Protein backbone atom coordinates (compact mmCIF):
# COMPACT_ATOMS: atom_id res chain seq x y z
CA UNK A 1 0.00 0.00 0.00
CA UNK A 2 1.23 3.50 -0.84
CA UNK A 3 1.15 5.71 2.24
CA UNK A 4 1.78 9.44 2.12
CA UNK A 5 3.25 10.80 5.34
CA UNK A 6 2.18 14.35 6.14
CA UNK A 7 4.34 15.47 9.07
CA UNK A 8 3.37 18.44 11.17
CA UNK A 9 2.99 20.00 14.57
CA UNK A 10 -0.74 20.42 13.85
CA UNK A 11 -0.78 23.20 16.45
CA UNK A 12 -3.76 23.18 15.87
CA UNK A 13 -4.85 21.12 12.89
CA UNK A 14 -7.02 23.19 10.53
CA UNK A 15 -9.05 22.83 7.34
CA UNK A 16 -6.00 23.67 5.21
CA UNK A 17 -4.20 20.58 6.54
CA UNK A 18 -7.27 18.45 5.85
CA UNK A 19 -7.73 19.75 2.31
CA UNK A 20 -4.06 19.00 1.53
CA UNK A 21 -4.33 15.49 3.02
CA UNK A 22 -7.56 14.81 1.14
CA UNK A 23 -6.08 16.05 -2.13
CA UNK A 24 -3.07 13.78 -1.72
CA UNK A 25 -5.28 10.78 -0.89
CA UNK A 26 -7.61 11.32 -3.85
CA UNK A 27 -5.63 13.07 -6.60
CA UNK A 28 -2.27 11.27 -6.46
CA UNK A 29 -1.32 7.60 -6.56
CA UNK A 30 -1.35 7.33 -2.75
CA UNK A 31 -3.78 4.91 -1.15
CA UNK A 32 -3.84 6.60 2.25
CA UNK A 33 -2.39 9.59 4.06
CA UNK A 34 -1.05 9.42 7.59
CA UNK A 35 -0.88 12.65 9.55
CA UNK A 36 2.27 12.23 11.63
CA UNK A 37 1.99 14.48 14.68
CA UNK A 38 5.48 15.73 15.54
CA UNK A 39 6.21 16.31 19.24
CA UNK A 40 8.83 18.91 18.30
CA UNK A 41 10.06 19.97 14.88
CA UNK A 42 13.75 20.88 15.35
CA UNK A 43 13.30 23.88 13.02
CA UNK A 44 10.39 25.38 15.04
CA UNK A 45 10.05 27.13 18.38
CA UNK A 46 9.25 24.54 21.05
CA UNK A 47 7.69 27.17 23.36
CA UNK A 48 4.82 27.82 20.93
CA UNK A 49 3.65 24.19 21.08
CA UNK A 50 0.84 22.94 23.27
CA UNK A 51 0.91 19.43 24.71
CA UNK A 52 1.56 16.80 22.03
CA UNK A 53 -1.31 14.63 23.28
CA UNK A 54 -3.77 17.51 22.85
CA UNK A 55 -2.48 18.05 19.31
CA UNK A 56 -2.83 14.31 18.63
CA UNK A 57 -6.38 14.29 19.97
CA UNK A 58 -7.34 17.27 17.79
CA UNK A 59 -5.93 15.51 14.71
CA UNK A 60 -7.95 12.39 15.57
CA UNK A 61 -11.11 14.46 16.05
CA UNK A 62 -10.53 16.22 12.72
CA UNK A 63 -10.17 12.93 10.80
CA UNK A 64 -12.74 10.88 12.70
CA UNK A 65 -14.89 10.30 9.60
CA UNK A 66 -12.13 10.16 6.98
CA UNK A 67 -11.68 6.69 5.49
CA UNK A 68 -8.30 7.38 3.90
CA UNK A 69 -6.65 9.77 6.38
CA UNK A 70 -5.19 8.40 9.59
CA UNK A 71 -3.31 9.93 12.50
CA UNK A 72 0.03 8.57 13.67
CA UNK A 73 1.86 9.11 16.94
CA UNK A 74 4.96 7.26 15.66
CA UNK A 75 7.26 10.12 16.63
CA UNK A 76 6.04 10.13 20.25
CA UNK A 77 8.11 7.03 20.95
CA UNK A 78 11.26 8.23 19.18
CA UNK A 79 14.07 10.41 20.59
CA UNK A 80 13.37 14.16 20.59
CA UNK A 81 13.68 16.27 18.58
CA UNK A 82 12.12 14.31 15.76
CA UNK A 83 14.11 13.96 12.56
CA UNK A 84 12.17 12.86 9.51
CA UNK A 85 14.82 10.38 8.35
CA UNK A 86 14.69 8.59 11.73
CA UNK A 87 10.90 8.38 11.61
CA UNK A 88 10.99 7.09 8.04
CA UNK A 89 13.49 4.40 9.04
CA UNK A 90 11.33 3.45 12.04
CA UNK A 91 8.14 3.23 9.95
CA UNK A 92 9.87 1.29 7.17
CA UNK A 93 11.09 -1.29 9.71
CA UNK A 94 7.70 -1.48 11.43
CA UNK A 95 5.61 -1.63 8.24
CA UNK A 96 7.81 -3.22 5.54
CA UNK A 97 4.70 -4.03 3.49
CA UNK A 98 4.00 -0.31 2.87
CA UNK A 99 5.66 2.05 0.44
CA UNK A 100 6.06 5.42 2.16
CA UNK A 101 6.37 8.82 0.56
CA UNK A 102 6.54 12.32 2.02
CA UNK A 103 4.06 15.16 1.70
CA UNK A 104 5.45 18.63 2.26
CA UNK A 105 4.88 22.25 1.39
CA UNK A 106 7.04 24.07 -1.14
CA UNK A 107 8.50 26.05 1.79
CA UNK A 108 9.84 22.82 3.30
CA UNK A 109 11.23 21.68 -0.05
CA UNK A 110 13.25 24.91 -0.19
CA UNK A 111 14.74 24.16 3.26
CA UNK A 112 15.09 20.39 2.72
CA UNK A 113 18.86 20.65 2.38
CA UNK A 114 18.97 21.72 6.07
CA UNK A 115 17.31 18.46 7.13
CA UNK A 116 19.27 15.61 8.67
CA UNK A 117 20.32 13.16 5.90
CA UNK A 118 18.15 14.86 3.29
CA UNK A 119 20.08 13.01 0.54
CA UNK A 120 18.83 9.67 1.92
CA UNK A 121 15.27 10.99 1.93
CA UNK A 122 15.53 11.95 -1.74
CA UNK A 123 17.25 8.69 -2.64
CA UNK A 124 14.79 6.36 -0.88
CA UNK A 125 11.44 8.17 -0.80
CA UNK A 126 9.23 10.06 -3.18
CA UNK A 127 8.27 13.60 -2.13
CA UNK A 128 4.91 15.13 -3.04
CA UNK A 129 4.94 18.91 -2.74
CA UNK A 130 1.95 21.20 -2.31
CA UNK A 131 2.26 24.89 -3.29
CA UNK A 132 2.88 27.64 -0.75
CA UNK A 133 2.65 31.34 -1.65
CA UNK A 134 6.09 32.80 -2.34
CA UNK A 135 7.80 29.43 -2.84
CA UNK A 136 7.21 28.66 -6.50
CA UNK A 137 10.81 28.03 -7.54
CA UNK A 138 13.36 25.89 -5.78
CA UNK A 139 16.43 24.01 -6.90
CA UNK A 140 14.89 20.66 -5.90
CA UNK A 141 11.64 21.16 -7.87
CA UNK A 142 12.99 19.16 -10.82
CA UNK A 143 14.58 16.38 -8.73
CA UNK A 144 13.56 12.89 -9.92
CA UNK A 145 12.08 12.07 -6.48
CA UNK A 146 9.95 15.21 -6.30
CA UNK A 147 6.43 15.67 -7.66
CA UNK A 148 4.99 19.18 -7.57
CA UNK A 149 1.21 18.80 -7.18
CA UNK A 150 -1.70 21.04 -8.09
CA UNK A 151 -3.07 20.99 -4.55
CA UNK A 152 -5.27 24.05 -3.92
CA UNK A 153 -3.21 26.81 -2.32
CA UNK A 154 -3.97 27.14 1.37
CA UNK A 155 -3.11 30.40 3.07
CA UNK A 156 -4.52 29.29 6.41
CA UNK A 157 -1.86 28.67 9.02
CA UNK A 158 -1.81 27.36 12.56
CA UNK A 159 -0.08 30.62 13.53
CA UNK A 160 -3.08 32.56 12.18
CA UNK A 161 -5.48 30.31 14.13
CA UNK A 162 -3.52 30.65 17.38
CA UNK A 163 -3.33 34.44 17.03
CA UNK A 164 -7.05 34.70 16.29
CA UNK A 165 -7.92 32.53 19.30
CA UNK A 166 -5.65 34.58 21.56
CA UNK A 167 -7.45 37.72 20.38
CA UNK A 168 -10.85 36.12 21.01
CA UNK A 169 -11.81 36.02 17.33
CA UNK A 170 -14.11 33.48 15.73
CA UNK A 171 -12.27 30.63 13.94
CA UNK A 172 -15.36 28.65 12.95
CA UNK A 173 -14.80 27.01 9.52
CA UNK A 174 -11.03 27.43 9.86
CA UNK A 175 -10.92 24.36 12.10
CA UNK A 176 -13.37 21.43 12.20
CA UNK A 177 -16.21 21.84 14.71
CA UNK A 178 -14.97 18.95 16.89
CA UNK A 179 -11.52 20.56 17.07
CA UNK A 180 -13.00 23.95 17.96
CA UNK A 181 -15.09 22.31 20.70
CA UNK A 182 -11.93 20.65 22.07
CA UNK A 183 -9.99 23.93 21.99
CA UNK A 184 -12.80 25.75 23.80
CA UNK A 185 -13.34 22.98 26.37
CA UNK A 186 -9.64 22.98 27.29
CA UNK A 187 -9.26 26.77 26.90
CA UNK A 188 -6.28 26.30 24.55
CA UNK A 189 -4.34 29.09 22.84
CA UNK A 190 -5.91 31.83 24.99
ABEGO torsion letter per residue (X at the ends): XBBBBBBBAGOBBBAAAAAAAAAAAAABABABBBBBBBABBAABBAAABBBAAAAAAAAAAAAAABAABBBBAAAAABBOBBBAAAAAAAAAAABAABBBBBBBBAAAAAAAAABBGAAAAAAABBBBBBBBBGAABBAAAABAABBBBABBBBABBAAAAAAAAAAGBBABGABBAAAAAAAAAAGBGX
